[in-house]
Amino acid sequence: MTSDTGVEAHAAAKERGIGREMSTGRAGDKLFVSAARGSGLIVLAIVAAIAVFLIWKAIPALRENEASFLTSEEWNPNANPAEFGIAQLAYGTIMSSLIAMVIATPIAIGIALFISFYAPRRLASGLGYIVDLLAAVPSIVYGLWGLIFLSEYMDDAGEFLSTLLGWIPLFSTDSPGRNSMFAAGVVLAIMILPIISSISREVFLQVPQANVEASLALGATRWEMIRMSVLPYGRSGMIGASMLGLGRALGETIAVAMVLTFVPGINWSILENGGNTFAANIANSFAEASETGRGALVASGLVLFVITLLVNMAARAVVARRKEFV
């Protein structure tokens, strides 16, 4: 009887201990869920507050504007009456970012694949460190490099591209310049390349080793293994890395302002001098802007804010459609 009573008491104590642990775990889960939900709501509140502030500051300038804000290429908000539009700024921002993405994305993914699957371990470690270090270089350093060094070679590069691809309107020109949209795109590409490469490399390293070994065991070459096992698994991560780089390119200020020469109006050739972007225009014009001019700059910043949000939403939608590979 005593033995049975002791066993029952021990079992009851054990159940009480388990119950306390479960209740503590549930309390921790509830606290974590509440903290995560609160953090998400804070982020949404900050985004909404930024949007409200930009709209509030932009409305007075938009009321005084005598030109079409969306289609006009003129930017003269300090005149009387004020006339300004974002057509040239939108074109320059999107075009320079697209040039950067076309150049940087394949190179960055190639670097990430080389470091992850081809390079010896010691070399891969050093290269990975260098790529991560490039991501921390300030943008003004890239701008100075582009202005002092890269621009010296833009004439020859522009002539080569014009000769090779002159039948395409974007590359058609008789006078390629050093401070063109193409030069700004190259500088942006070098800036975003380490970001895309670093994130892609981390994604590739998360590929299940069993998938890699199974492909190699079935006789696949290293490239076939990458094509069948690595790239499908890391597609969502590569898209996310590319969109992060695109966001950096869209909002870059100093580097573009230093490299790109401002010429009024849209220049459809990316090899000729001239162009402007939202961020560069704000950096160059804010100090001398009147009250209406500052409101116009805030309005252009609102458009850039909306473009960035749309890009991020599109990226999230694409990534969500590839959840089977996560």
Steps between C-alpha positions, in 0.01 A plus 500: 500500500778742594681425176185557294433826681855622431471417131170683474643805680801503270276479192279781630803720568634429154166596343495825701852581378407431140188712541706791636746470208215494249335804656833683502555405136153621405564830678829539314330425169229755569763762594700431184190516278394828660848649458520390136153635424583827673822536303315447174237757593774750594660458158165554329436806715840646406438443129155658528642796693764558232236489227272743686790740562605498133144556378444780752818683394446443126138620467572880516765476225280280284219758526732774370641288219395620153644200312401134493673340797509153345581575135693828493878485447558852633623552857472863604306516828668826605349694209186709517280320417661171599531235229639158576448136406661165573517346152875547463570403862295181473666403173850564635437315824348193336745488209814532712370234740414263215847544350651421838284190541579366152873535566517403867255210540663234277850595619396491866331160467804367313728621781274338760499167312878507456561567870247238610575210266816553294764687699730316747399553862781743586448705186122498550538630855720789387277590205190491716665738746597740221149498352347570841751781551402663169140520621614728784680755278323841521322613187703821480812287443334333202393842374853639520636190329244531222565874455881486506582157355205335325395806300836497322401177325137579425578663164658183363229279651229723357653495152529120512138453609376755247684320220380159612142582606435832330190362329333497843373851595645473854852465356463729201723808529760700313663643812534256790582676826682430823216600732219304343220285633708197408788622719260551792359150444849347507579673831169381646570146376832492685326630812223240508711206378639405845152516657348262247803271509516475881131417543502255208803324644327455835195360319710252301669377818156408639432252220456152659824309462302186423368660181850594389646159577210320333549695176872428496443132584268467199781615273415867461780745431551785742313742275214252454483460877481879540235530230278219634551523877640838600334759276140371544545489877658847518277678249298681764815612678656625177187700421500648848870590473443662160208703629708618796768613257238670285371689803854621570538612138166682493581708806869569441584870523862609526662262252249582226512873573879499462512295179191615308493839325164676518349593162132608486263263323496127438795373299405160361861405424674365809844572351468878476564743784192600692229370724373524853348283772268561794767465766770693314258784424403529867866506607597763241196728532393498864747763628390766247131411488226739606207390712313387190819337370542300818140389475563391140804300611291337771239413236769336286618312808145376549502356148831327569352366824205354308727347233713333767191361673369361172835335425507337844140383467576348160804325645296359787238375256763324288665346805164382635436312176826307549432376853533137393876548471543658842 
